[in-house]
């Protein structure tokens, strides 16, 4: 059974916060949110954050929104993914300029 996006989001928030050793209060402060609101998202009680809220949370953790919403597969390190971010895919040989 596929995991719901809201479940992935709450798990991702908890994972990011715990990796930094932050309390929910500290995470909320860094992200520019109220403590109770942050807590509701992490507990999965409030499930649909708006775009501005997602931007605040992502910025607080130093991530792009896409990184916030798409956790890395197990075993893939964030540092490895960061190295590849921003690179453009190479053009196939037939499309390369000569």
C-alpha positions as CSV (number, residue, x, y, z in Angstrom):
1,X,0.0,0.0,0.0
2,X,1.3,3.4,-1.0
3,X,2.1,5.9,1.8
4,X,-0.1,9.0,1.8
5,X,1.6,12.3,1.1
6,X,0.5,13.7,4.4
7,X,2.1,10.8,6.2
8,X,5.4,11.2,4.3
9,X,5.3,14.9,5.1
10,X,4.9,14.5,8.9
11,X,7.5,11.8,8.9
12,X,9.9,14.0,6.9
13,X,9.4,16.9,9.4
14,X,10.2,14.6,12.3
15,X,13.2,13.2,10.5
16,X,14.7,16.6,9.6
17,X,14.1,18.0,13.1
18,X,15.6,15.0,14.9
19,X,18.7,14.9,12.7
20,X,19.4,18.4,13.8
21,X,18.7,17.6,17.4
22,X,16.0,20.3,17.6
23,X,12.9,20.4,19.7
24,X,9.6,21.2,18.0
25,X,9.8,24.6,19.5
26,X,13.3,25.3,18.0
27,X,12.2,23.9,14.6
28,X,9.1,26.2,14.6
29,X,11.2,29.2,15.5
30,X,13.8,28.6,12.8
31,X,11.0,28.0,10.2
32,X,9.1,31.1,11.3
33,X,6.0,29.3,12.4
34,X,4.1,29.1,15.6
35,X,5.0,26.2,17.8
36,X,1.4,24.8,17.8
37,X,1.1,25.0,14.1
38,X,4.4,23.2,13.6
39,X,3.4,20.6,16.1
40,X,0.1,20.0,14.3
41,X,1.9,19.4,11.0
42,X,4.4,17.0,12.6
43,X,1.7,15.0,14.3
44,X,-0.3,14.8,11.1
45,X,-3.3,16.5,12.6
46,X,-3.1,19.4,10.2
47,X,-2.4,17.8,6.7
48,X,-2.5,20.5,4.1
49,X,0.2,23.2,4.5
50,X,-0.1,26.1,2.1
51,X,2.7,27.0,-0.3
52,X,4.0,29.9,1.8
53,X,4.1,27.6,4.8
54,X,6.0,25.0,2.8
55,X,8.5,27.7,1.7
56,X,9.1,28.7,5.3
57,X,9.7,25.2,6.4
58,X,12.0,24.4,3.5
59,X,14.0,27.6,4.1
60,X,14.2,26.8,7.8
61,X,15.8,23.5,7.0
62,X,17.9,24.9,4.2
63,X,16.1,22.9,1.5
64,X,14.1,23.5,-1.7
65,X,10.5,22.6,-1.4
66,X,11.0,19.6,-3.7
67,X,13.6,18.3,-1.3
68,X,11.3,18.8,1.6
69,X,8.4,16.9,0.0
70,X,10.5,14.1,-1.6
71,X,12.5,12.3,1.0
72,X,15.5,10.5,-0.3
73,X,15.3,6.7,-0.6
74,X,16.9,4.8,2.3
75,X,20.7,4.6,1.9
76,X,21.0,7.7,-0.3
77,X,22.8,10.4,1.5
78,X,21.6,14.0,1.3
79,X,25.2,15.2,0.6
80,X,25.4,13.0,-2.5
81,X,22.0,14.3,-3.8
82,X,23.2,17.9,-3.1
83,X,26.2,17.3,-5.4
84,X,24.0,16.4,-8.3
85,X,21.4,19.1,-7.7
86,X,21.6,21.9,-10.2
87,X,23.4,19.9,-12.9
88,X,21.8,19.9,-16.3
89,X,21.4,16.5,-18.0
90,X,23.9,16.0,-20.8
91,X,22.5,16.2,-24.3
92,X,22.5,12.9,-26.3
93,X,25.4,12.6,-28.8
94,X,23.1,13.3,-31.7
95,X,22.0,16.7,-30.2
96,X,25.4,18.0,-29.1
97,X,26.7,21.0,-30.8
98,X,29.8,20.7,-32.8
